[in-house]
Amino acid sequence: MKLTNYLRKNRIRANAFAKMVHVSPATVGRWMYDEKMPFKIETFRRIAAATNGHVTANDWVDASADNSRWVVLAKEE
């Protein structure tokens, strides 16, 4: 699920979500409007935890785009 859809569906404001995942509200705004995407594994984990698994690293990948952004998560040992 896209982050924007999750936040709207659950009526969560970007400011509140930013506090939940320890980033600035501006960063959440950039994520919502596809200007940027998280690049730290820990950030992806915090997003997944804050959304109860509804938004994961896989949701940031647009497989239909010519220049897809791929996310590779390190395996935990």
C-alpha positions as CSV (number, residue, x, y, z in Angstrom):
1,M,0.0,0.0,0.0
2,K,1.3,3.5,-0.8
3,L,2.1,5.6,2.2
4,T,-0.2,8.4,1.1
5,N,-3.1,5.9,0.9
6,Y,-2.4,4.5,4.3
7,L,-2.2,7.8,6.0
8,R,-5.4,9.0,4.4
9,K,-7.3,5.8,5.1
10,N,-6.3,5.9,8.7
11,R,-6.6,9.7,9.1
12,I,-3.0,10.1,10.2
13,R,-1.4,13.5,9.6
14,A,2.1,13.7,8.1
15,N,3.3,15.5,11.3
16,A,2.1,12.7,13.5
17,F,3.5,10.0,11.3
18,A,6.8,11.8,11.2
19,K,7.1,11.6,14.9
20,M,6.2,7.9,14.8
21,V,9.1,7.1,12.5
22,H,11.6,9.7,13.7
23,V,11.9,11.9,10.6
24,S,10.8,15.5,9.8
25,P,7.3,16.3,8.5
26,A,9.0,17.6,5.4
27,T,10.5,14.2,4.8
28,V,7.2,12.5,5.1
29,G,5.7,15.0,2.6
30,R,8.5,14.1,0.1
31,W,7.7,10.4,0.5
32,M,4.0,11.0,0.0
33,Y,4.5,12.9,-3.2
34,D,7.2,10.5,-4.5
35,E,9.9,13.2,-4.5
36,K,12.1,10.9,-2.4
37,M,12.1,7.5,-0.8
38,P,13.6,6.3,2.4
39,F,17.1,4.9,1.9
40,K,18.0,3.5,5.4
41,I,16.9,0.0,6.2
42,E,16.0,1.1,9.7
43,T,13.7,3.7,8.3
44,F,11.9,1.1,6.2
45,R,11.5,-1.0,9.3
46,R,10.1,1.8,11.4
47,I,7.6,2.6,8.6
48,A,6.5,-1.0,8.4
49,A,6.2,-1.2,12.2
50,A,4.2,2.1,12.4
51,T,1.8,0.9,9.7
52,N,1.4,-2.6,11.1
53,G,3.0,-4.0,7.9
54,H,0.7,-2.2,5.5
55,V,3.5,-0.1,4.0
56,T,6.7,-2.0,3.4
57,A,9.9,-1.5,1.3
58,N,8.3,-3.3,-1.6
59,D,5.6,-0.6,-1.8
60,W,8.2,2.0,-2.8
61,V,9.1,0.0,-5.9
62,D,7.3,1.0,-9.1
63,A,7.9,-2.1,-11.3
64,S,6.0,-0.5,-14.2
65,A,8.4,2.5,-14.5
66,D,11.3,2.4,-16.9
67,N,13.7,3.6,-14.2
68,S,12.4,1.6,-11.3
69,R,13.8,2.3,-7.9
70,W,14.8,-1.0,-6.3
71,V,15.2,-1.5,-2.6
72,V,17.5,-4.2,-1.4
73,L,17.3,-5.0,2.3
74,A,20.2,-6.7,4.0
75,K,19.5,-10.1,5.6
76,E,19.7,-10.2,9.3
77,E,22.0,-12.8,10.7
